[in-house]
Amino acid sequence: MERKRKAAALELLASSSSAPQEALYGITELCAEFSLTPRAIRFYEDKGLLTPRRVNGARVYTQRDRTRLKLILRAKAIGSSLDEIKQYLDLYGNHGEGRSKQLQYTLERTDAAIAELEQKRAHIEATLAELRVINDTVRRQLAATPAK
């Protein structure tokens, strides 16, 4: 499972660093690919996270929109808020001029998240150790108590 997540993260990073291509997608294609509803994609549009083109009234998404959608879903999966995701996406700029700012932002956010999770893990491990001591003590006391 961990290997699969790492591969997905590496694929995402690789796809986000390449220049946008002219491949176009309809909302139905994106919904099928990412297991989303049209309503979810429109929600991201309303929040300013996606900006599809309109062709004869229909939404048409570029490779850039598709990559942004991947980033949105990945960021949500690791607990980022929509405001944080928008801030990250806006750093990129229209032509990737803010890519280094994005990378710095990502580094700061992941450093903070790792530190927070390490702290939580240490607390959990300490709590588990204490519970094991209590559990062992109670088991010994029960074993030493004569049955009635």
Backbone as CSV, one residue per row, in Angstrom:
resi,resn,N_x,N_y,N_z,CA_x,CA_y,CA_z,C_x,C_y,C_z
1,MET,0.835,-1.187,0.000,0.000,0.000,0.000,0.880,1.252,0.000
2,GLU,1.916,1.271,0.846,2.820,2.413,0.923,3.532,2.623,-0.412
3,ARG,3.943,1.538,-1.051,4.626,1.627,-2.338,3.705,2.228,-3.390
4,LYS,2.435,1.838,-3.342,1.450,2.340,-4.300,1.236,3.845,-4.109
5,ARG,1.165,4.285,-2.857,1.002,5.716,-2.574,2.210,6.510,-3.048
6,LYS,3.391,5.947,-2.814,4.616,6.634,-3.226,4.655,6.759,-4.748
7,ALA,4.288,5.696,-5.442,4.265,5.737,-6.904,3.271,6.771,-7.404
8,ALA,2.115,6.853,-6.765,1.101,7.830,-7.160,1.601,9.249,-6.924
9,ALA,2.284,9.458,-5.806,2.823,10.785,-5.503,3.897,11.175,-6.510
10,LEU,4.770,10.224,-6.866,5.818,10.512,-7.852,5.219,10.807,-9.223
11,GLU,4.182,10.065,-9.588,3.509,10.313,-10.870,2.889,11.703,-10.878
12,LEU,2.291,12.072,-9.764,1.669,13.387,-9.649,2.708,14.487,-9.781
13,LEU,3.832,14.345,-9.111,4.886,15.346,-9.206,5.414,15.448,-10.632
14,ALA,5.594,14.328,-11.277,6.100,14.331,-12.647,5.119,15.014,-13.583
15,SER,3.832,14.717,-13.431,2.839,15.302,-14.329,2.656,16.782,-14.081
16,SER,2.848,17.243,-12.843,2.638,18.658,-12.547,3.816,19.514,-12.991
17,SER,4.963,18.912,-13.250,6.123,19.699,-13.643,6.275,19.793,-15.158
18,SER,5.466,19.062,-15.902,5.577,19.124,-17.351,4.731,20.263,-17.899
19,ALA,5.076,20.720,-19.068,4.333,21.813,-19.695,2.932,21.335,-20.085
20,PRO,1.929,22.232,-19.948,0.574,21.838,-20.316,0.498,21.481,-21.799
21,GLN,-0.258,20.453,-22.093,-0.451,20.038,-23.469,-1.846,20.431,-23.896
22,GLU,-2.154,20.301,-25.165,-3.449,20.714,-25.671,-4.506,19.618,-25.636
23,ALA,-4.249,18.548,-24.924,-5.268,17.510,-24.779,-6.471,18.124,-24.085
24,LEU,-7.662,17.786,-24.552,-8.893,18.325,-23.981,-9.745,17.194,-23.436
25,TYR,-10.473,17.493,-22.371,-11.298,16.501,-21.692,-12.668,17.092,-21.422
26,GLY,-13.668,16.231,-21.498,-15.002,16.637,-21.100,-15.212,16.321,-19.638
27,ILE,-16.254,16.890,-19.076,-16.520,16.673,-17.649,-16.793,15.196,-17.372
28,THR,-17.438,14.503,-18.319,-17.731,13.081,-18.145,-16.442,12.265,-18.055
29,GLU,-15.455,12.611,-18.883,-14.174,11.901,-18.847,-13.472,12.087,-17.503
30,LEU,-13.452,13.325,-17.021,-12.791,13.586,-15.741,-13.529,12.914,-14.590
31,CYS,-14.856,12.934,-14.654,-15.645,12.270,-13.612,-15.319,10.781,-13.570
32,ALA,-15.247,10.155,-14.733,-14.950,8.718,-14.789,-13.522,8.435,-14.317
33,GLU,-12.581,9.243,-14.758,-11.177,9.003,-14.407,-10.913,9.160,-12.910
34,PHE,-11.552,10.148,-12.290,-11.262,10.449,-10.889,-12.369,10.027,-9.931
35,SER,-13.351,9.284,-10.431,-14.478,8.821,-9.612,-15.158,9.979,-8.877
36,LEU,-15.465,11.008,-9.631,-16.129,12.184,-9.087,-17.472,12.387,-9.770
37,THR,-18.293,13.202,-9.156,-19.558,13.586,-9.792,-19.346,14.919,-10.504
38,PRO,-20.174,15.210,-11.496,-20.086,16.536,-12.126,-20.265,17.662,-11.106
39,ARG,-21.097,17.407,-10.118,-21.314,18.415,-9.082,-20.020,18.741,-8.341
40,ALA,-19.203,17.726,-8.052,-17.931,17.949,-7.357,-16.997,18.805,-8.208
41,ILE,-16.923,18.498,-9.482,-16.045,19.270,-10.371,-16.548,20.711,-10.480
42,ARG,-17.846,20.895,-10.603,-18.403,22.252,-10.655,-18.136,22.999,-9.343
43,PHE,-18.156,22.275,-8.220,-17.836,22.881,-6.925,-16.415,23.445,-6.944
44,TYR,-15.462,22.665,-7.462,-14.083,23.135,-7.554,-13.976,24.349,-8.478
45,GLU,-14.793,24.380,-9.514,-14.833,25.551,-10.396,-15.344,26.768,-9.629
46,ASP,-16.428,26.584,-8.880,-17.009,27.690,-8.100,-16.013,28.260,-7.104
47,LYS,-15.132,27.411,-6.588,-14.118,27.839,-5.624,-12.882,28.435,-6.308
48,GLY,-12.884,28.460,-7.635,-11.771,29.042,-8.376,-10.573,28.126,-8.524
49,LEU,-10.774,26.835,-8.281,-9.672,25.881,-8.386,-9.493,25.362,-9.810
50,LEU,-10.565,25.335,-10.570,-10.530,24.910,-11.969,-11.177,26.001,-12.820
51,THR,-10.645,26.186,-14.021,-11.214,27.186,-14.932,-11.313,26.603,-16.340
52,PRO,-12.342,25.794,-16.576,-12.471,25.186,-17.902,-12.855,26.224,-18.956
53,ARG,-12.558,25.888,-20.174,-13.011,26.696,-21.308,-14.454,26.310,-21.593
54,ARG,-15.137,27.172,-22.316,-16.507,26.875,-22.751,-16.491,26.790,-24.271
55,VAL,-16.993,25.674,-24.780,-17.130,25.491,-26.215,-18.577,25.132,-26.473
56,ASN,-19.287,26.036,-27.149,-20.720,25.856,-27.393,-21.485,25.564,-26.101
57,GLY,-21.098,26.223,-25.029,-21.776,26.057,-23.750,-21.302,24.881,-22.916
58,ALA,-20.499,24.002,-23.498,-20.016,22.826,-22.759,-18.651,23.135,-22.135
59,ARG,-18.424,22.555,-20.969,-17.130,22.709,-20.299,-16.096,21.833,-21.000
60,VAL,-14.949,22.424,-21.283,-13.840,21.686,-21.884,-12.624,21.946,-21.012
61,TYR,-12.018,20.854,-20.548,-10.892,20.934,-19.628,-9.591,20.622,-20.355
62,THR,-8.552,21.385,-20.012,-7.235,21.173,-20.610,-6.423,20.195,-19.750
63,GLN,-5.259,19.868,-20.240,-4.332,19.042,-19.468,-3.987,19.747,-18.155
64,ARG,-3.900,21.063,-18.195,-3.611,21.847,-16.979,-4.732,21.658,-15.953
65,ASP,-5.988,21.719,-16.422,-7.122,21.500,-15.517,-7.082,20.090,-14.927
66,ARG,-6.762,19.119,-15.754,-6.692,17.726,-15.302,-5.618,17.571,-14.226
67,THR,-4.453,18.174,-14.463,-3.367,18.113,-13.490,-3.762,18.821,-12.201
68,ARG,-4.422,19.966,-12.333,-4.886,20.688,-11.150,-5.884,19.831,-10.365
69,LEU,-6.767,19.128,-11.061,-7.735,18.268,-10.384,-7.024,17.151,-9.621
70,LYS,-6.000,16.572,-10.227,-5.199,15.551,-9.538,-4.573,16.118,-8.268
71,LEU,-4.018,17.330,-8.388,-3.399,17.976,-7.232,-4.428,18.278,-6.145
72,ILE,-5.595,18.726,-6.549,-6.671,19.027,-5.588,-7.027,17.777,-4.804
73,LEU,-7.239,16.686,-5.501,-7.653,15.442,-4.841,-6.548,14.899,-3.942
74,ARG,-5.312,14.997,-4.383,-4.189,14.520,-3.571,-4.035,15.379,-2.311
75,ALA,-4.145,16.686,-2.477,-4.016,17.591,-1.333,-5.156,17.379,-0.336
76,LYS,-6.350,17.145,-0.853,-7.475,16.862,0.043,-7.229,15.569,0.809
77,ALA,-6.658,14.579,0.141,-6.421,13.280,0.763,-5.434,13.376,1.928
78,ILE,-4.546,14.348,1.891,-3.589,14.497,2.998,-4.017,15.584,3.976
79,GLY,-5.256,16.062,3.825,-5.824,16.949,4.835,-5.740,18.440,4.576
80,SER,-5.380,18.845,3.380,-5.319,20.275,3.085,-6.718,20.844,2.905
81,SER,-6.893,22.078,3.341,-8.176,22.759,3.146,-8.244,23.297,1.713
82,LEU,-9.446,23.631,1.266,-9.596,24.190,-0.075,-8.866,25.527,-0.203
83,ASP,-8.842,26.317,0.857,-8.103,27.582,0.827,-6.606,27.341,0.644
84,GLU,-6.071,26.341,1.345,-4.650,26.003,1.203,-4.358,25.500,-0.207
85,ILE,-5.271,24.699,-0.728,-5.088,24.159,-2.082,-5.105,25.299,-3.094
86,LYS,-6.035,26.219,-2.948,-6.112,27.362,-3.870,-4.838,28.188,-3.798
87,GLN,-4.363,28.444,-2.583,-3.126,29.210,-2.421,-1.975,28.518,-3.149
88,TYR,-1.869,27.205,-2.972,-0.816,26.434,-3.633,-0.944,26.527,-5.155
89,LEU,-2.146,26.311,-5.664,-2.350,26.341,-7.108,-2.085,27.726,-7.681
90,ASP,-2.484,28.767,-6.967,-2.281,30.130,-7.451,-0.806,30.512,-7.512
91,LEU,0.025,29.877,-6.694,1.458,30.164,-6.721,2.080,29.812,-8.073
92,TYR,1.515,28.841,-8.768,2.091,28.346,-10.019,2.155,29.426,-11.088
93,GLY,1.121,30.274,-11.145,1.062,31.302,-12.176,0.480,30.745,-13.457
94,ASN,0.450,31.577,-14.470,-0.141,31.165,-15.751,0.776,30.275,-16.574
95,HIS,2.073,30.441,-16.378,3.021,29.698,-17.212,4.099,29.001,-16.393
96,GLY,3.819,28.734,-15.137,4.777,28.013,-14.312,5.850,28.877,-13.695
97,GLU,5.698,30.200,-13.793,6.720,31.083,-13.257,6.856,30.994,-11.734
98,GLY,5.836,30.494,-11.065,5.886,30.366,-9.612,6.185,28.963,-9.125
99,ARG,6.707,28.123,-9.991,6.961,26.720,-9.628,7.882,26.603,-8.416
100,SER,8.932,27.432,-8.345,9.836,27.337,-7.199,9.116,27.759,-5.919
101,LYS,8.200,28.726,-6.009,7.406,29.120,-4.838,6.512,27.959,-4.399
102,GLN,5.949,27.256,-5.373,5.123,26.080,-5.060,5.954,25.031,-4.335
103,LEU,7.135,24.784,-4.827,7.994,23.775,-4.220,8.372,24.168,-2.794
104,GLN,8.698,25.452,-2.583,9.037,25.929,-1.252,7.843,25.790,-0.317
105,TYR,6.655,26.155,-0.796,5.418,26.035,-0.017,5.182,24.574,0.365
106,THR,5.369,23.686,-0.602,5.186,22.258,-0.358,6.184,21.749,0.675
107,LEU,7.415,22.174,0.563,8.442,21.769,1.519,8.080,22.223,2.935
108,GLU,7.670,23.458,3.075,7.290,23.976,4.396,6.088,23.223,4.964
109,ARG,5.084,23.003,4.133,3.870,22.306,4.588,4.161,20.853,4.961
110,THR,4.951,20.168,4.146,5.238,18.766,4.456,6.142,18.644,5.665
111,ASP,7.101,19.560,5.821,7.940,19.553,7.030,7.073,19.698,8.271
112,ALA,6.140,20.639,8.234,5.258,20.874,9.383,4.361,19.666,9.642
113,ALA,3.808,19.089,8.577,2.917,17.933,8.734,3.675,16.730,9.285
114,ILE,4.892,16.510,8.797,5.706,15.396,9.290,6.010,15.588,10.771
115,ALA,6.406,16.791,11.157,6.718,17.062,12.563,5.488,16.834,13.448
116,GLU,4.341,17.297,12.984,3.106,17.117,13.753,2.749,15.639,13.899
117,LEU,2.858,14.890,12.814,2.539,13.460,12.867,3.544,12.688,13.719
118,GLU,4.818,13.058,13.654,5.828,12.411,14.500,5.514,12.648,15.976
119,GLN,5.092,13.864,16.293,4.728,14.194,17.673,3.507,13.383,18.117
120,LYS,2.531,13.276,17.239,1.340,12.478,17.563,1.700,11.009,17.750
121,ARG,2.595,10.510,16.885,3.011,9.116,17.000,3.727,8.869,18.327
122,ALA,4.586,9.796,18.726,5.292,9.652,20.007,4.289,9.625,21.157
123,HIS,3.277,10.463,21.080,2.247,10.494,22.129,1.469,9.184,22.142
124,ILE,1.121,8.680,20.976,0.387,7.409,20.881,1.227,6.271,21.447
125,GLU,2.514,6.238,21.093,3.395,5.179,21.593,3.522,5.239,23.115
126,ALA,3.614,6.439,23.673,3.694,6.581,25.130,2.394,6.112,25.782
127,THR,1.274,6.473,25.194,-0.028,6.047,25.727,-0.174,4.535,25.651
128,LEU,0.239,3.947,24.535,0.181,2.486,24.394,1.054,1.797,25.450
129,ALA,2.233,2.313,25.695,3.124,1.720,26.702,2.473,1.780,28.080
130,GLU,1.866,2.910,28.403,1.195,3.051,29.696,0.014,2.083,29.808
131,LEU,-0.763,1.973,28.746,-1.901,1.047,28.751,-1.452,-0.399,28.891
132,ARG,-0.334,-0.745,28.275,0.181,-2.116,28.392,0.606,-2.424,29.823
133,VAL,1.211,-1.464,30.490,1.602,-1.652,31.895,0.358,-1.864,32.747
134,ILE,-0.642,-1.024,32.556,-1.897,-1.161,33.304,-2.531,-2.516,33.018
135,ASN,-2.579,-2.885,31.764,-3.181,-4.152,31.351,-2.456,-5.331,31.997
136,ASP,-1.125,-5.324,31.936,-0.339,-6.409,32.544,-0.557,-6.474,34.059
137,THR,-0.589,-5.326,34.713,-0.800,-5.272,36.161,-2.159,-5.861,36.529
138,VAL,-3.181,-5.477,35.801,-4.531,-5.987,36.072,-4.586,-7.487,35.814
139,ARG,-3.958,-7.967,34.764,-3.939,-9.413,34.479,-3.281,-10.179,35.625
140,ARG,-2.142,-9.663,36.120,-1.451,-10.327,37.233,-2.302,-10.320,38.494
141,GLN,-2.971,-9.211,38.756,-3.829,-9.124,39.937,-5.005,-10.090,39.832
142,LEU,-5.583,-10.197,38.644,-6.678,-11.138,38.444,-6.203,-12.585,38.615
143,ALA,-5.026,-12.888,38.104,-4.483,-14.240,38.205,-4.176,-14.604,39.663
144,ALA,-3.799,-13.608,40.449,-3.444,-13.855,41.849,-4.662,-13.899,42.767
145,THR,-5.786,-13.414,42.296,-6.998,-13.380,43.107,-7.669,-14.756,43.069
146,PRO,-7.981,-15.298,44.269,-8.651,-16.617,44.286,-10.046,-16.508,43.679
147,ALA,-10.422,-17.487,42.951,-11.758,-17.523,42.325,-12.807,-17.755,43.386
148,LYS,-13.947,-17.156,43.246,-15.040,-17.333,44.211,-16.177,-18.062,43.580
